Amino acid sequence: MVQALPVREKITTWVNICPLAAILPNTGVCALVAGQQVAIFRLGYGADIYAVSNYDPFSKAFVLSRGILGSRSGIPKVASPIYKQNFNLLTGQCFDDDTVSIPTFQVRVVEDKVQIVVSE
């Protein structure tokens, strides 16, 4: 009889980034999370928070946290501050070029602290 090796489960760790109040409504900030620049956005005055890579693949610069927030057909988006391509904040898909997407990150607010997930 062959014994199966134990399966190593993925460990998920939530990292505190900043207080929710540190992100002004309808703006973004950049945080270094596990060696990656992450753009974190707060839509409106509540706790609607989204996180995507800060890297803009069109301009090849880390600038998306400075982008313009809005929505397209009810979907939250950010427009790059350089060439104005729009990215879906839910999926990272580019609205203007369906061959391009950016990574997204799990984000939440707990006890008024913004947290990002880091998988090990």
PDB file as gemmi writes it, atoms N, CA and C in Angstrom:
CRYST1    1.000    1.000    1.000  90.00  90.00  90.00 P 1                      
ATOM      1  N   MET A   1       0.832  -1.182   0.000  1.00  0.00           N  
ATOM      2  CA  MET A   1       0.000   0.000   0.000  1.00  0.00           C  
ATOM      3  C   MET A   1       0.881   1.251   0.000  1.00  0.00           C  
ATOM      4  N   VAL A   2       0.561   2.187  -0.882  1.00  0.00           N  
ATOM      5  CA  VAL A   2       1.327   3.421  -1.005  1.00  0.00           C  
ATOM      6  C   VAL A   2       0.713   4.480  -0.104  1.00  0.00           C  
ATOM      7  N   GLN A   3       1.576   5.098   0.686  1.00  0.00           N  
ATOM      8  CA  GLN A   3       1.085   6.169   1.546  1.00  0.00           C  
ATOM      9  C   GLN A   3       1.198   7.503   0.815  1.00  0.00           C  
ATOM     10  N   ALA A   4       0.148   8.285   0.957  1.00  0.00           N  
ATOM     11  CA  ALA A   4       0.157   9.612   0.340  1.00  0.00           C  
ATOM     12  C   ALA A   4       0.968  10.566   1.209  1.00  0.00           C  
ATOM     13  N   LEU A   5       1.702  11.429   0.544  1.00  0.00           N  
ATOM     14  CA  LEU A   5       2.446  12.452   1.271  1.00  0.00           C  
ATOM     15  C   LEU A   5       1.474  13.513   1.774  1.00  0.00           C  
ATOM     16  N   PRO A   6       1.787  14.122   2.913  1.00  0.00           N  
ATOM     17  CA  PRO A   6       0.895  15.171   3.407  1.00  0.00           C  
ATOM     18  C   PRO A   6       0.869  16.351   2.433  1.00  0.00           C  
ATOM     19  N   VAL A   7      -0.287  16.925   2.296  1.00  0.00           N  
ATOM     20  CA  VAL A   7      -0.463  18.070   1.406  1.00  0.00           C  
ATOM     21  C   VAL A   7      -0.161  19.336   2.200  1.00  0.00           C  
ATOM     22  N   ARG A   8       0.700  20.148   1.656  1.00  0.00           N  
ATOM     23  CA  ARG A   8       1.006  21.417   2.305  1.00  0.00           C  
ATOM     24  C   ARG A   8      -0.074  22.415   1.921  1.00  0.00           C  
ATOM     25  N   GLU A   9      -0.779  22.874   2.914  1.00  0.00           N  
ATOM     26  CA  GLU A   9      -1.851  23.828   2.654  1.00  0.00           C  
ATOM     27  C   GLU A   9      -1.291  25.235   2.553  1.00  0.00           C  
ATOM     28  N   LYS A  10      -1.948  26.021   1.751  1.00  0.00           N  
ATOM     29  CA  LYS A  10      -1.566  27.422   1.592  1.00  0.00           C  
ATOM     30  C   LYS A  10      -1.963  28.177   2.859  1.00  0.00           C  
ATOM     31  N   ILE A  11      -1.029  28.912   3.413  1.00  0.00           N  
ATOM     32  CA  ILE A  11      -1.295  29.694   4.616  1.00  0.00           C  
ATOM     33  C   ILE A  11      -1.637  31.114   4.189  1.00  0.00           C  
ATOM     34  N   THR A  12      -2.749  31.603   4.671  1.00  0.00           N  
ATOM     35  CA  THR A  12      -3.178  32.955   4.345  1.00  0.00           C  
ATOM     36  C   THR A  12      -2.990  33.845   5.562  1.00  0.00           C  
ATOM     37  N   THR A  13      -2.293  34.937   5.373  1.00  0.00           N  
ATOM     38  CA  THR A  13      -2.036  35.884   6.440  1.00  0.00           C  
ATOM     39  C   THR A  13      -2.530  37.260   6.011  1.00  0.00           C  
ATOM     40  N   TRP A  14      -3.271  37.915   6.886  1.00  0.00           N  
ATOM     41  CA  TRP A  14      -3.724  39.277   6.621  1.00  0.00           C  
ATOM     42  C   TRP A  14      -2.744  40.247   7.262  1.00  0.00           C  
ATOM     43  N   VAL A  15      -2.308  41.240   6.496  1.00  0.00           N  
ATOM     44  CA  VAL A  15      -1.338  42.229   6.961  1.00  0.00           C  
ATOM     45  C   VAL A  15      -2.024  43.579   7.076  1.00  0.00           C  
ATOM     46  N   ASN A  16      -1.853  44.242   8.231  1.00  0.00           N  
ATOM     47  CA  ASN A  16      -2.383  45.593   8.400  1.00  0.00           C  
ATOM     48  C   ASN A  16      -1.587  46.558   7.537  1.00  0.00           C  
ATOM     49  N   ILE A  17      -2.312  47.408   6.786  1.00  0.00           N  
ATOM     50  CA  ILE A  17      -1.671  48.394   5.923  1.00  0.00           C  
ATOM     51  C   ILE A  17      -1.716  49.781   6.549  1.00  0.00           C  
ATOM     52  N   CYS A  18      -2.929  50.231   6.896  1.00  0.00           N  
ATOM     53  CA  CYS A  18      -3.092  51.559   7.463  1.00  0.00           C  
ATOM     54  C   CYS A  18      -4.505  51.683   8.019  1.00  0.00           C  
ATOM     55  N   PRO A  19      -4.759  52.716   8.819  1.00  0.00           N  
ATOM     56  CA  PRO A  19      -6.149  52.968   9.228  1.00  0.00           C  
ATOM     57  C   PRO A  19      -6.976  53.379   8.009  1.00  0.00           C  
ATOM     58  N   LEU A  20      -8.250  53.023   8.013  1.00  0.00           N  
ATOM     59  CA  LEU A  20      -9.139  53.397   6.908  1.00  0.00           C  
ATOM     60  C   LEU A  20      -9.133  54.907   6.696  1.00  0.00           C  
ATOM     61  N   ALA A  21      -9.095  55.673   7.769  1.00  0.00           N  
ATOM     62  CA  ALA A  21      -9.118  57.134   7.682  1.00  0.00           C  
ATOM     63  C   ALA A  21      -7.891  57.711   6.979  1.00  0.00           C  
ATOM     64  N   ALA A  22      -6.824  56.917   6.851  1.00  0.00           N  
ATOM     65  CA  ALA A  22      -5.617  57.398   6.172  1.00  0.00           C  
ATOM     66  C   ALA A  22      -5.796  57.453   4.657  1.00  0.00           C  
ATOM     67  N   ILE A  23      -6.832  56.790   4.152  1.00  0.00           N  
ATOM     68  CA  ILE A  23      -7.121  56.839   2.707  1.00  0.00           C  
ATOM     69  C   ILE A  23      -8.334  57.736   2.521  1.00  0.00           C  
ATOM     70  N   LEU A  24      -8.121  58.888   1.948  1.00  0.00           N  
ATOM     71  CA  LEU A  24      -9.222  59.824   1.734  1.00  0.00           C  
ATOM     72  C   LEU A  24     -10.243  59.229   0.774  1.00  0.00           C  
ATOM     73  N   PRO A  25     -11.517  59.565   0.928  1.00  0.00           N  
ATOM     74  CA  PRO A  25     -12.541  59.046   0.009  1.00  0.00           C  
ATOM     75  C   PRO A  25     -12.203  59.369  -1.446  1.00  0.00           C  
ATOM     76  N   ASN A  26     -12.424  58.380  -2.317  1.00  0.00           N  
ATOM     77  CA  ASN A  26     -12.210  58.503  -3.758  1.00  0.00           C  
ATOM     78  C   ASN A  26     -10.766  58.790  -4.149  1.00  0.00           C  
ATOM     79  N   THR A  27      -9.841  58.195  -3.372  1.00  0.00           N  
ATOM     80  CA  THR A  27      -8.423  58.310  -3.688  1.00  0.00           C  
ATOM     81  C   THR A  27      -7.753  56.960  -3.508  1.00  0.00           C  
ATOM     82  N   GLY A  28      -6.479  56.911  -3.858  1.00  0.00           N  
ATOM     83  CA  GLY A  28      -5.693  55.704  -3.682  1.00  0.00           C  
ATOM     84  C   GLY A  28      -4.390  55.995  -2.983  1.00  0.00           C  
ATOM     85  N   VAL A  29      -3.798  54.944  -2.423  1.00  0.00           N  
ATOM     86  CA  VAL A  29      -2.477  55.018  -1.812  1.00  0.00           C  
ATOM     87  C   VAL A  29      -1.685  53.819  -2.309  1.00  0.00           C  
ATOM     88  N   CYS A  30      -0.390  53.868  -2.140  1.00  0.00           N  
ATOM     89  CA  CYS A  30       0.469  52.749  -2.511  1.00  0.00           C  
ATOM     90  C   CYS A  30       1.087  52.170  -1.248  1.00  0.00           C  
ATOM     91  N   ALA A  31       1.149  50.840  -1.178  1.00  0.00           N  
ATOM     92  CA  ALA A  31       1.779  50.156  -0.051  1.00  0.00           C  
ATOM     93  C   ALA A  31       2.702  49.075  -0.589  1.00  0.00           C  
ATOM     94  N   LEU A  32       3.805  48.850   0.099  1.00  0.00           N  
ATOM     95  CA  LEU A  32       4.704  47.765  -0.249  1.00  0.00           C  
ATOM     96  C   LEU A  32       4.292  46.551   0.564  1.00  0.00           C  
ATOM     97  N   VAL A  33       3.788  45.519  -0.108  1.00  0.00           N  
ATOM     98  CA  VAL A  33       3.269  44.318   0.548  1.00  0.00           C  
ATOM     99  C   VAL A  33       4.024  43.115   0.006  1.00  0.00           C  
ATOM    100  N   ALA A  34       4.769  42.439   0.884  1.00  0.00           N  
ATOM    101  CA  ALA A  34       5.537  41.256   0.495  1.00  0.00           C  
ATOM    102  C   ALA A  34       6.387  41.530  -0.751  1.00  0.00           C  
ATOM    103  N   GLY A  35       7.009  42.704  -0.795  1.00  0.00           N  
ATOM    104  CA  GLY A  35       7.892  43.052  -1.899  1.00  0.00           C  
ATOM    105  C   GLY A  35       7.215  43.553  -3.157  1.00  0.00           C  
ATOM    106  N   GLN A  36       5.880  43.705  -3.119  1.00  0.00           N  
ATOM    107  CA  GLN A  36       5.140  44.192  -4.291  1.00  0.00           C  
ATOM    108  C   GLN A  36       4.475  45.528  -3.975  1.00  0.00           C  
ATOM    109  N   GLN A  37       4.482  46.425  -4.959  1.00  0.00           N  
ATOM    110  CA  GLN A  37       3.738  47.673  -4.807  1.00  0.00           C  
ATOM    111  C   GLN A  37       2.267  47.400  -5.103  1.00  0.00           C  
ATOM    112  N   VAL A  38       1.416  47.726  -4.129  1.00  0.00           N  
ATOM    113  CA  VAL A  38      -0.022  47.505  -4.262  1.00  0.00           C  
ATOM    114  C   VAL A  38      -0.731  48.853  -4.181  1.00  0.00           C  
ATOM    115  N   ALA A  39      -1.611  49.112  -5.139  1.00  0.00           N  
ATOM    116  CA  ALA A  39      -2.440  50.324  -5.131  1.00  0.00           C  
ATOM    117  C   ALA A  39      -3.743  49.983  -4.406  1.00  0.00           C  
ATOM    118  N   ILE A  40      -4.047  50.741  -3.364  1.00  0.00           N  
ATOM    119  CA  ILE A  40      -5.249  50.508  -2.564  1.00  0.00           C  
ATOM    120  C   ILE A  40      -6.154  51.710  -2.731  1.00  0.00           C  
ATOM    121  N   PHE A  41      -7.410  51.451  -3.091  1.00  0.00           N  
ATOM    122  CA  PHE A  41      -8.357  52.525  -3.393  1.00  0.00           C  
ATOM    123  C   PHE A  41      -9.540  52.468  -2.449  1.00  0.00           C  
ATOM    124  N   ARG A  42     -10.015  53.657  -2.072  1.00  0.00           N  
ATOM    125  CA  ARG A  42     -11.227  53.788  -1.260  1.00  0.00           C  
ATOM    126  C   ARG A  42     -12.263  54.532  -2.087  1.00  0.00           C  
ATOM    127  N   LEU A  43     -13.325  53.826  -2.431  1.00  0.00           N  
ATOM    128  CA  LEU A  43     -14.393  54.453  -3.204  1.00  0.00           C  
ATOM    129  C   LEU A  43     -15.459  54.976  -2.258  1.00  0.00           C  
ATOM    130  N   GLY A  44     -15.755  56.240  -2.343  1.00  0.00           N  
ATOM    131  CA  GLY A  44     -16.767  56.857  -1.492  1.00  0.00           C  
ATOM    132  C   GLY A  44     -16.276  57.053  -0.069  1.00  0.00           C  
ATOM    133  N   TYR A  45     -17.236  57.311   0.823  1.00  0.00           N  
ATOM    134  CA  TYR A  45     -16.912  57.635   2.207  1.00  0.00           C  
ATOM    135  C   TYR A  45     -17.008  56.438   3.137  1.00  0.00           C  
ATOM    136  N   GLY A  46     -17.411  55.289   2.613  1.00  0.00           N  
ATOM    137  CA  GLY A  46     -17.547  54.085   3.428  1.00  0.00           C  
ATOM    138  C   GLY A  46     -16.274  53.262   3.421  1.00  0.00           C  
ATOM    139  N   ALA A  47     -16.457  51.953   3.487  1.00  0.00           N  
ATOM    140  CA  ALA A  47     -15.326  51.029   3.550  1.00  0.00           C  
ATOM    141  C   ALA A  47     -15.210  50.198   2.274  1.00  0.00           C  
ATOM    142  N   ASP A  48     -15.603  50.770   1.109  1.00  0.00           N  
ATOM    143  CA  ASP A  48     -15.436  50.078  -0.167  1.00  0.00           C  
ATOM    144  C   ASP A  48     -13.979  50.220  -0.595  1.00  0.00           C  
ATOM    145  N   ILE A  49     -13.222  49.151  -0.390  1.00  0.00           N  
ATOM    146  CA  ILE A  49     -11.781  49.166  -0.626  1.00  0.00           C  
ATOM    147  C   ILE A  49     -11.433  48.135  -1.704  1.00  0.00           C  
ATOM    148  N   TYR A  50     -10.506  48.506  -2.594  1.00  0.00           N  
ATOM    149  CA  TYR A  50     -10.036  47.621  -3.651  1.00  0.00           C  
ATOM    150  C   TYR A  50      -8.518  47.691  -3.699  1.00  0.00           C  
ATOM    151  N   ALA A  51      -7.894  46.595  -4.128  1.00  0.00           N  
ATOM    152  CA  ALA A  51      -6.436  46.571  -4.219  1.00  0.00           C  
ATOM    153  C   ALA A  51      -6.004  45.878  -5.511  1.00  0.00           C  
ATOM    154  N   VAL A  52      -5.140  46.549  -6.252  1.00  0.00           N  
ATOM    155  CA  VAL A  52      -4.575  46.013  -7.495  1.00  0.00           C  
ATOM    156  C   VAL A  52      -3.085  46.332  -7.516  1.00  0.00           C  
ATOM    157  N   SER A  53      -2.383  45.745  -8.450  1.00  0.00           N  
ATOM    158  CA  SER A  53      -0.973  46.086  -8.627  1.00  0.00           C  
ATOM    159  C   SER A  53      -0.844  47.574  -8.932  1.00  0.00           C  
ATOM    160  N   ASN A  54       0.196  48.180  -8.429  1.00  0.00           N  
ATOM    161  CA  ASN A  54       0.436  49.595  -8.704  1.00  0.00           C  
ATOM    162  C   ASN A  54       1.105  49.798 -10.070  1.00  0.00           C  
ATOM    163  N   TYR A  55       1.492  48.706 -10.723  1.00  0.00           N  
ATOM    164  CA  TYR A  55       2.224  48.774 -11.990  1.00  0.00           C  
ATOM    165  C   TYR A  55       1.286  48.941 -13.177  1.00  0.00           C  
ATOM    166  N   ASP A  56       1.506  49.995 -13.941  1.00  0.00           N  
ATOM    167  CA  ASP A  56       0.750  50.243 -15.167  1.00  0.00           C  
ATOM    168  C   ASP A  56       1.503  49.603 -16.331  1.00  0.00           C  
ATOM    169  N   PRO A  57       0.961  48.532 -16.917  1.00  0.00           N  
ATOM    170  CA  PRO A  57       1.688  47.845 -17.988  1.00  0.00           C  
ATOM    171  C   PRO A  57       1.837  48.658 -19.275  1.00  0.00           C  
ATOM    172  N   PHE A  58       1.074  49.710 -19.444  1.00  0.00           N  
ATOM    173  CA  PHE A  58       1.174  50.527 -20.660  1.00  0.00           C  
ATOM    174  C   PHE A  58       2.304  51.542 -20.569  1.00  0.00           C  
ATOM    175  N   SER A  59       2.410  52.230 -19.437  1.00  0.00           N  
ATOM    176  CA  SER A  59       3.480  53.226 -19.272  1.00  0.00           C  
ATOM    177  C   SER A  59       4.739  52.610 -18.670  1.00  0.00           C  
ATOM    178  N   LYS A  60       4.609  51.365 -18.172  1.00  0.00           N  
ATOM    179  CA  LYS A  60       5.706  50.658 -17.512  1.00  0.00           C  
ATOM    180  C   LYS A  60       6.225  51.436 -16.300  1.00  0.00           C  
ATOM    181  N   ALA A  61       5.275  52.017 -15.549  1.00  0.00           N  
ATOM    182  CA  ALA A  61       5.600  52.787 -14.344  1.00  0.00           C  
ATOM    183  C   ALA A  61       4.659  52.381 -13.208  1.00  0.00           C  
ATOM    184  N   PHE A  62       5.123  52.550 -11.999  1.00  0.00           N  
ATOM    185  CA  PHE A  62       4.320  52.243 -10.811  1.00  0.00           C  
ATOM    186  C   PHE A  62       3.520  53.484 -10.416  1.00  0.00           C  
ATOM    187  N   VAL A  63       2.341  53.654 -11.048  1.00  0.00           N  
ATOM    188  CA  VAL A  63       1.594  54.903 -10.891  1.00  0.00           C  
ATOM    189  C   VAL A  63       0.090  54.740 -10.667  1.00  0.00           C  
ATOM    190  N   LEU A  64      -0.422  53.515 -10.707  1.00  0.00           N  
ATOM    191  CA  LEU A  64      -1.886  53.366 -10.685  1.00  0.00           C  
ATOM    192  C   LEU A  64      -2.531  53.913  -9.415  1.00  0.00           C  
ATOM    193  N   SER A  65      -1.804  53.949  -8.294  1.00  0.00           N  
ATOM    194  CA  SER A  65      -2.386  54.496  -7.062  1.00  0.00           C  
ATOM    195  C   SER A  65      -2.738  55.972  -7.213  1.00  0.00           C  
ATOM    196  N   ARG A  66      -2.193  56.625  -8.217  1.00  0.00           N  
ATOM    197  CA  ARG A  66      -2.485  58.038  -8.485  1.00  0.00           C  
ATOM    198  C   ARG A  66      -3.552  58.210  -9.566  1.00  0.00           C  
ATOM    199  N   GLY A  67      -4.172  57.102  -9.967  1.00  0.00           N  
ATOM    200  CA  GLY A  67      -5.154  57.131 -11.038  1.00  0.00           C  
ATOM    201  C   GLY A  67      -6.465  57.768 -10.634  1.00  0.00           C  
ATOM    202  N   ILE A  68      -7.317  57.940 -11.634  1.00  0.00           N  
ATOM    203  CA  ILE A  68      -8.625  58.570 -11.450  1.00  0.00           C  
ATOM    204  C   ILE A  68      -9.670  57.470 -11.272  1.00  0.00           C  
ATOM    205  N   LEU A  69     -10.404  57.531 -10.176  1.00  0.00           N  
ATOM    206  CA  LEU A  69     -11.420  56.518  -9.867  1.00  0.00           C  
ATOM    207  C   LEU A  69     -12.751  56.866 -10.501  1.00  0.00           C  
ATOM    208  N   GLY A  70     -13.510  55.842 -10.808  1.00  0.00           N  
ATOM    209  CA  GLY A  70     -14.844  56.032 -11.372  1.00  0.00           C  
ATOM    210  C   GLY A  70     -15.500  54.686 -11.540  1.00  0.00           C  
ATOM    211  N   SER A  71     -16.441  54.617 -12.471  1.00  0.00           N  
ATOM    212  CA  SER A  71     -17.078  53.333 -12.776  1.00  0.00           C  
ATOM    213  C   SER A  71     -17.438  53.303 -14.252  1.00  0.00           C  
ATOM    214  N   ARG A  72     -17.538  52.102 -14.759  1.00  0.00           N  
ATOM    215  CA  ARG A  72     -17.970  51.880 -16.138  1.00  0.00           C  
ATOM    216  C   ARG A  72     -19.054  50.811 -16.069  1.00  0.00           C  
ATOM    217  N   SER A  73     -20.255  51.166 -16.486  1.00  0.00           N  
ATOM    218  CA  SER A  73     -21.411  50.262 -16.424  1.00  0.00           C  
ATOM    219  C   SER A  73     -21.591  49.705 -15.007  1.00  0.00           C  
ATOM    220  N   GLY A  74     -21.355  50.542 -14.023  1.00  0.00           N  
ATOM    221  CA  GLY A  74     -21.528  50.137 -12.628  1.00  0.00           C  
ATOM    222  C   GLY A  74     -20.369  49.364 -12.031  1.00  0.00           C  
ATOM    223  N   ILE A  75     -19.308  49.162 -12.788  1.00  0.00           N  
ATOM    224  CA  ILE A  75     -18.134  48.424 -12.313  1.00  0.00           C  
ATOM    225  C   ILE A  75     -17.061  49.428 -11.884  1.00  0.00           C  
ATOM    226  N   PRO A  76     -16.537  49.313 -10.659  1.00  0.00           N  
ATOM    227  CA  PRO A  76     -15.512  50.258 -10.209  1.00  0.00           C  
ATOM    228  C   PRO A  76     -14.239  50.117 -11.035  1.00  0.00           C  
ATOM    229  N   LYS A  77     -13.630  51.268 -11.354  1.00  0.00           N  
ATOM    230  CA  LYS A  77     -12.444  51.256 -12.209  1.00  0.00           C  
ATOM    231  C   LYS A  77     -11.471  52.345 -11.793  1.00  0.00           C  
ATOM    232  N   VAL A  78     -10.246  52.175 -12.260  1.00  0.00           N  
ATOM    233  CA  VAL A  78      -9.232  53.215 -12.125  1.00  0.00           C  
ATOM    234  C   VAL A  78      -8.658  53.468 -13.508  1.00  0.00           C  
ATOM    235  N   ALA A  79      -8.462  54.750 -13.821  1.00  0.00           N  
ATOM    236  CA  ALA A  79      -7.829  55.143 -15.084  1.00  0.00           C  
ATOM    237  C   ALA A  79      -6.381  55.518 -14.788  1.00  0.00           C  
ATOM    238  N   SER A  80      -5.479  54.956 -15.547  1.00  0.00           N  
ATOM    239  CA  SER A  80      -4.065  55.264 -15.364  1.00  0.00           C  
ATOM    240  C   SER A  80      -3.839  56.765 -15.524  1.00  0.00           C  
ATOM    241  N   PRO A  81      -3.006  57.359 -14.661  1.00  0.00           N  
ATOM    242  CA  PRO A  81      -2.754  58.798 -14.776  1.00  0.00           C  
ATOM    243  C   PRO A  81      -1.874  59.159 -15.968  1.00  0.00           C  
ATOM    244  N   ILE A  82      -1.285  58.182 -16.644  1.00  0.00           N  
ATOM    245  CA  ILE A  82      -0.389  58.497 -17.753  1.00  0.00           C  
ATOM    246  C   ILE A  82      -1.098  58.427 -19.097  1.00  0.00           C  
ATOM    247  N   TYR A  83      -1.497  57.221 -19.527  1.00  0.00           N  
ATOM    248  CA  TYR A  83      -2.130  57.073 -20.835  1.00  0.00           C  
ATOM    249  C   TYR A  83      -3.639  56.863 -20.752  1.00  0.00           C  
ATOM    250  N   LYS A  84      -4.191  56.852 -19.541  1.00  0.00           N  
ATOM    251  CA  LYS A  84      -5.645  56.819 -19.284  1.00  0.00           C  
ATOM    252  C   LYS A  84      -6.336  55.495 -19.577  1.00  0.00           C  
ATOM    253  N   GLN A  85      -5.595  54.376 -19.682  1.00  0.00           N  
ATOM    254  CA  GLN A  85      -6.276  53.090 -19.812  1.00  0.00           C  
ATOM    255  C   GLN A  85      -7.034  52.812 -18.512  1.00  0.00           C  
ATOM    256  N   ASN A  86      -8.193  52.169 -18.654  1.00  0.00           N  
ATOM    257  CA  ASN A  86      -9.066  51.901 -17.512  1.00  0.00           C  
ATOM    258  C   ASN A  86      -8.986  50.438 -17.107  1.00  0.00           C  
ATOM    259  N   PHE A  87      -8.869  50.202 -15.789  1.00  0.00           N  
ATOM    260  CA  PHE A  87      -8.768  48.853 -15.256  1.00  0.00           C  
ATOM    261  C   PHE A  87      -9.916  48.578 -14.296  1.00  0.00           C  
ATOM    262  N   ASN A  88     -10.517  47.407 -14.444  1.00  0.00           N  
ATOM    263  CA  ASN A  88     -11.580  46.936 -13.566  1.00  0.00           C  
ATOM    264  C   ASN A  88     -10.964  46.648 -12.196  1.00  0.00           C  
ATOM    265  N   LEU A  89     -11.466  47.284 -11.137  1.00  0.00           N  
ATOM    266  CA  LEU A  89     -10.908  47.084  -9.809  1.00  0.00           C  
ATOM    267  C   LEU A  89     -11.299  45.742  -9.200  1.00  0.00           C  
ATOM    268  N   LEU A  90     -12.301  45.083  -9.751  1.00  0.00           N  
ATOM    269  CA  LEU A  90     -12.720  43.772  -9.247  1.00  0.00           C  
ATOM    270  C   LEU A  90     -11.860  42.647  -9.816  1.00  0.00           C  
ATOM    271  N   THR A  91     -11.515  42.746 -11.101  1.00  0.00           N  
ATOM    272  CA  THR A  91     -10.823  41.653 -11.782  1.00  0.00           C  
ATOM    273  C   THR A  91      -9.421  42.011 -12.277  1.00  0.00           C  
ATOM    274  N   GLY A  92      -9.103  43.291 -12.400  1.00  0.00           N  
ATOM    275  CA  GLY A  92      -7.824  43.725 -12.956  1.00  0.00           C  
ATOM    276  C   GLY A  92      -7.808  43.800 -14.474  1.00  0.00           C  
ATOM    277  N   GLN A  93      -8.896  43.393 -15.116  1.00  0.00           N  
ATOM    278  CA  GLN A  93      -8.978  43.397 -16.578  1.00  0.00           C  
ATOM    279  C   GLN A  93      -8.989  44.834 -17.108  1.00  0.00           C  
ATOM    280  N   CYS A  94      -8.236  45.082 -18.179  1.00  0.00           N  
ATOM    281  CA  CYS A  94      -8.238  46.390 -18.823  1.00  0.00           C  
ATOM    282  C   CYS A  94      -9.500  46.505 -19.673  1.00  0.00           C  
ATOM    283  N   PHE A  95     -10.246  47.582 -19.483  1.00  0.00           N  
ATOM    284  CA  PHE A  95     -11.454  47.807 -20.279  1.00  0.00           C  
ATOM    285  C   PHE A  95     -11.123  48.172 -21.727  1.00  0.00           C  
ATOM    286  N   ASP A  96      -9.959  48.767 -21.943  1.00  0.00           N  
ATOM    287  CA  ASP A  96      -9.601  49.300 -23.256  1.00  0.00           C  
ATOM    288  C   ASP A  96      -8.808  48.331 -24.131  1.00  0.00           C  
ATOM    289  N   ASP A  97      -8.257  47.275 -23.518  1.00  0.00           N  
ATOM    290  CA  ASP A  97      -7.483  46.281 -24.262  1.00  0.00           C  
ATOM    291  C   ASP A  97      -7.665  44.955 -23.542  1.00  0.00           C  
ATOM    292  N   ASP A  98      -8.522  44.090 -24.069  1.00  0.00           N  
ATOM    293  CA  ASP A  98      -8.872  42.860 -23.358  1.00  0.00           C  
ATOM    294  C   ASP A  98      -7.744  41.834 -23.309  1.00  0.00           C  
ATOM    295  N   THR A  99      -6.594  42.140 -23.897  1.00  0.00           N  
ATOM    296  CA  THR A  99      -5.446  41.244 -23.787  1.00  0.00           C  
ATOM    297  C   THR A  99      -4.576  41.572 -22.578  1.00  0.00           C  
ATOM    298  N   VAL A 100      -4.932  42.643 -21.857  1.00  0.00           N  
ATOM    299  CA  VAL A 100      -4.106  43.107 -20.731  1.00  0.00           C  
ATOM    300  C   VAL A 100      -4.920  43.078 -19.446  1.00  0.00           C  
ATOM    301  N   SER A 101      -4.283  42.596 -18.385  1.00  0.00           N  
ATOM    302  CA  SER A 101      -4.884  42.669 -17.052  1.00  0.00           C  
ATOM    303  C   SER A 101      -3.770  42.843 -16.028  1.00  0.00           C  
ATOM    304  N   ILE A 102      -4.144  43.286 -14.839  1.00  0.00           N  
ATOM    305  CA  ILE A 102      -3.194  43.472 -13.751  1.00  0.00           C  
ATOM    306  C   ILE A 102      -3.644  42.621 -12.569  1.00  0.00           C  
ATOM    307  N   PRO A 103      -2.701  42.232 -11.699  1.00  0.00           N  
ATOM    308  CA  PRO A 103      -3.077  41.432 -10.538  1.00  0.00           C  
ATOM    309  C   PRO A 103      -3.974  42.207  -9.574  1.00  0.00           C  
ATOM    310  N   THR A 104      -4.881  41.477  -8.933  1.00  0.00           N  
ATOM    311  CA  THR A 104      -5.718  42.035  -7.872  1.00  0.00           C  
ATOM    312  C   THR A 104      -5.339  41.346  -6.562  1.00  0.00           C  
ATOM    313  N   PHE A 105      -5.702  41.960  -5.457  1.00  0.00           N  
ATOM    314  CA  PHE A 105      -5.380  41.434  -4.141  1.00  0.00           C  
ATOM    315  C   PHE A 105      -6.622  41.441  -3.262  1.00  0.00           C  
ATOM    316  N   GLN A 106      -6.718  40.430  -2.403  1.00  0.00           N  
ATOM    317  CA  GLN A 106      -7.815  40.425  -1.439  1.00  0.00           C  
ATOM    318  C   GLN A 106      -7.542  41.517  -0.410  1.00  0.00           C  
ATOM    319  N   VAL A 107      -8.563  42.290  -0.117  1.00  0.00           N  
ATOM    320  CA  VAL A 107      -8.436  43.403   0.824  1.00  0.00           C  
ATOM    321  C   VAL A 107      -9.701  43.463   1.657  1.00  0.00           C  
ATOM    322  N   ARG A 108      -9.562  43.917   2.889  1.00  0.00           N  
ATOM    323  CA  ARG A 108     -10.709  44.057   3.778  1.00  0.00           C  
ATOM    324  C   ARG A 108     -10.424  45.139   4.804  1.00  0.00           C  
ATOM    325  N   VAL A 109     -11.491  45.533   5.509  1.00  0.00           N  
ATOM    326  CA  VAL A 109     -11.365  46.480   6.605  1.00  0.00           C  
ATOM    327  C   VAL A 109     -11.849  45.781   7.864  1.00  0.00           C  
ATOM    328  N   VAL A 110     -10.983  45.721   8.878  1.00  0.00           N  
ATOM    329  CA  VAL A 110     -11.313  45.112  10.163  1.00  0.00           C  
ATOM    330  C   VAL A 110     -10.937  46.097  11.257  1.00  0.00           C  
ATOM    331  N   GLU A 111     -11.922  46.453  12.072  1.00  0.00           N  
ATOM    332  CA  GLU A 111     -11.713  47.413  13.165  1.00  0.00           C  
ATOM    333  C   GLU A 111     -11.036  48.686  12.652  1.00  0.00           C  
ATOM    334  N   ASP A 112     -11.545  49.193  11.539  1.00  0.00           N  
ATOM    335  CA  ASP A 112     -11.063  50.416  10.897  1.00  0.00           C  
ATOM    336  C   ASP A 112      -9.621  50.346  10.415  1.00  0.00           C  
ATOM    337  N   LYS A 113      -9.096  49.135  10.212  1.00  0.00           N  
ATOM    338  CA  LYS A 113      -7.763  48.964   9.641  1.00  0.00           C  
ATOM    339  C   LYS A 113      -7.890  48.261   8.289  1.00  0.00           C  
ATOM    340  N   VAL A 114      -7.205  48.806   7.285  1.00  0.00           N  
ATOM    341  CA  VAL A 114      -7.176  48.177   5.960  1.00  0.00           C  
ATOM    342  C   VAL A 114      -6.164  47.048   6.007  1.00  0.00           C  
ATOM    343  N   GLN A 115      -6.573  45.876   5.528  1.00  0.00           N  
ATOM    344  CA  GLN A 115      -5.703  44.704   5.527  1.00  0.00           C  
ATOM    345  C   GLN A 115      -5.645  44.089   4.128  1.00  0.00           C  
ATOM    346  N   ILE A 116      -4.458  43.574   3.771  1.00  0.00           N  
ATOM    347  CA  ILE A 116      -4.238  42.885   2.508  1.00  0.00           C  
ATOM    348  C   ILE A 116      -3.819  41.461   2.843  1.00  0.00           C  
ATOM    349  N   VAL A 117      -4.253  40.510   2.014  1.00  0.00           N  
ATOM    350  CA  VAL A 117      -3.880  39.111   2.241  1.00  0.00           C  
ATOM    351  C   VAL A 117      -2.516  38.829   1.619  1.00  0.00           C  
ATOM    352  N   VAL A 118      -1.710  38.079   2.355  1.00  0.00           N  
ATOM    353  CA  VAL A 118      -0.415  37.614   1.875  1.00  0.00           C  
ATOM    354  C   VAL A 118      -0.431  36.107   1.999  1.00  0.00           C  
ATOM    355  N   SER A 119      -0.249  35.401   0.896  1.00  0.00           N  
ATOM    356  CA  SER A 119      -0.230  33.934   0.921  1.00  0.00           C  
ATOM    357  C   SER A 119       1.199  33.435   0.989  1.00  0.00           C  
ATOM    358  N   GLU A 120       1.397  32.441   1.810  1.00  0.00           N  
ATOM    359  CA  GLU A 120       2.738  31.858   1.961  1.00  0.00           C  
ATOM    360  C   GLU A 120       2.763  30.459   1.413  1.00  0.00           C  
TER     361      GLU A 120                                                      
END                                                                             
